[in-house]
Amino acid sequence: MRKKIVAGNWKMNNNKSETIDFIQSLKKLTLSSRVRVIIAPAFTHLAQAEEMTRESPLEVVAQNMNAEKSGAFTGEISATMLQSIGIKSVILGHSERRAYYNESDLALKDKVAAALNNDMEIIFCFGEKLSDRKRDNHFDVVKSQLTSALFGLNAHSWSNLILAYEPVWAIGTGETATPEQAQEMHAYIRSIIAEKYDQSLANVVPILYGGSVKPNNAPAIFSQPDVDGGLIGGAALKVDDFYAIVQSA
């Protein structure tokens, strides 16, 4: 059985003191062993966050990384740098990275390879824009994104992958895919994984939903059979909201 996962992507939010306060507050609450609880602070606070959560069920992941090992890449962070501070997982392909920093599927393929070559776990994000859905092209877009970046991997590599379907039109907009829309897409994703690999692999790959998940809609979304939790944005910045979402998983 797939374990539920709730990951909070803080994006460019929370300074040092806010990061400390958040983690201290969350550590005081009871976290069920049924759910993996993950936070993704800013690069500047990753080391401290990792140290603060070392003896707790909380996990810390990075929001991004570069595909290169080292070199003249100002402002970038490599997999080995993350590992040197105890970070073992990374978010790749977030829609904001794709939109604002022009990350292509081919560039993400290289990042995925670099992360896997360093035995890192990946939360891989993908999803369609509103124009794609209005043209009834959303399934094709999702299949193309997965095919380009992930479908060249061998089956064994998928043990280090968590998928995060995030319809771009539902991120930070207040719009949310209905539970039925989320389930339809998640079931489709499993079907194309099964088609490329096999059904047994498709059955064990965790697939998260991301897009304006809040305490009031999380239970209905998470109850869908192919939705394994969520990648949370804005609601992950408030301890009470984030904890309520975790509790509903």
N, C-alpha and C positions, 0 to 999 in steps of 0.2 A: 504494500500500500504506500502511495506517495505521501510524504509528510507535508503538511501545510507550511508555507513560508510567508512571512510579512517583512518586507524590506522597506526601510525609510530612506529615500534619496533626498538629502538635505540641500542639494544644489549649492548655490553660492549664498548660504545662510548660516547663521550661528557663529559668533566669534568665540574666542577661547573660553571666556567665563560662561557664556550661554551653552557651549558644548559640555563643559564640566557639570553645570547645573542640570542639564537634560539627562545626562548619563546617571548622575547620582540619584535623581528623582526616579528614573525608570528602574534602577537596580533595587529600589526599595519595594517595588511592586512584585507580585507573584507572577512568574512567567511559566506557562505550562510547557512541559517537555514535549507536548504534541506539536508545538509550533516552533520553527526556527525563526528567531527574531534578529533582524539585521539592520544596522544603521550605516549610512554612508556620509560621514562628515567631510568637510573641506580638507584638502591636502595638508594644510598647515596644522591640522589638529588630529591627523590620523594616528601618529605615534602615541600621543597622550591618550586618545580614545582607546587604542588597543591595550595600553597598559591598564587603564581603568576597568576594562571589561574582561581581563584575562581570567579572573576567577569567577566569572558569571556566565550565564547562558547567552548573554548578548554577544553578537558577532559584529565585527567591523569590516567593511569593504571599501574599496576605492571607487571613485566616480568615473575614472577614466585612466588610461595609460597609453604610452607610445609603443609602437611596434618595434622600435630599434632598441638594441641593448644599451647603447651609450653613444655619446658624440655631440656634435654641435647642433643641438636642438633646444634652443633657449626656451625656458619655461616648461619643458616637458619632463615627464616622470616615466621611468622604465619599470618593467616587471621586477627586476632584481632589486631596485631601490625600494619598491613596496615590500618585497619579501624581507628585506633587511630590517624592517621595523615590525615584522610579524603579520603583515597583511597578506592573506592568501587568496583573496577573491576580488574581482573587479567588475564593474558595470561597463559594458561596451555597447555602442550603437544607440544610445539614447537619442530621441528625436531632436532634442535641442543641439546635440553634437552634430547630427546630420544637417539640421537646418542652418545653424549659425556658424558652424566651422567646416561646412562642406564635406563631411565625412561620407565617403561613398561606400557601397557594398564591397568593392574591391579593397579599399583601405581597411575596412573592418575585417575582411578576410585575413589580412596580414596581422592585425592586432590579435585576432582570435588565435592564430597560429603561434604568435609570440607568447601569449598567455598560457596556452596549452603546453608549449615547449618548456615552460617554467613551472609546470604542474599547478597552475592557478585555476581556481574555479571561476566561471564566467556567468554573469547575469546578462544575457544577450537580448537587447531591446529591438523591436521592430513594430511596424504598423502603418496603416494607410492614412492619407490626408482626407479631409472632408470631400474634396473634389473627386477623389478616387471612389469613395463610397457612393456619392451621388451618381457617378457614372456606372455604378454596379461593378466596379473594377477592383474592389478591395481584396478579394481572394487572390487574384492574379498578382497584385502588388506584394502581398505577404509571401506568396510562394516564391516570387522572384527574389525578395530580400533574403529568405532562408536558403534558397538554392545557391545564390551567389556567394554568401558568406560562410555557410555551414555544411552544405550537402557534399562538399569534397572531403569531409572528415571521415575517418573510419569509425565504426560503431563504438569502439572502446572509448574514443574521445568524448562521446556524449555523456559519459558518467560525470564529467566536469562541467556540464552545461545546465543552466537554468534559463528557460525562455521567458521573456516578458513581453506579452502582446500589449501594445499601447497605441490605441487609435489616436492619431495626432490631434484630431478634432475634439478630443475629450480631455486634453492635458491642459490644466490651468484655466479652462474655459467655463467650468461649472457644468458643462455638458458631460454626461456619462453614458456609455453604452448600456443598454438595458441588460439585465441578467441573461435574457434570451439571446441577445446579440453577442454577448461575451461567450456564452456557451457554444453558439453556432461557430464562431471563429476558432475557439479552442479545440473543438471537435474536428474542425477542418484541418487544423495544424497537425493534430495527431494522425489524421488520415494520410497526409502527404509524407509525414515521417515514416509511417508504416509502408507506404508505397515505395519510398526510397530505400529503406532499411528492412524492418520487419515490425510486426505488431507488438512483439514483446518489448522492443526498444521504445516504441511509441507509448506504450502503457506506463513506462516508468519515468519518462522525461517530465520534470516539473514545468508547468506553464502558469505563469502569473499574469494577472490582469493589472494594467496601469492606466489610470485616466480619471481623475477627480473622485477617487475612492474616499469616502467619509464614513464616520461611525454609523450614519443612518442608512447607507446603502450597502455597506460591506457585507452584512449577513446574507442578503439575497444574492449578491454576486458570488461570494465564497461558497455558497451552498450548491452551486452548479457542479455537476459531476466531473467536468474536465478543467475546472478552475482550481488551481492549487494554492491560492493566496494572492497577494498583491504587491506591486511596486508602488509605494505611496509617496506623493510629493508634498503638497501644501499641508495636508493633515498630519504629516510626520514631524512637523515642527512644533507641535503642541503635545506635551507628554500625555495629557488626558485623552486627547483624540487618538493619538497613536496607540495607546494602550487599549482603548475601546475597540479599535480595529483588530489588534492582536487577539483580543478576547473573543472576537466574533469568528475567527478563523477555525 
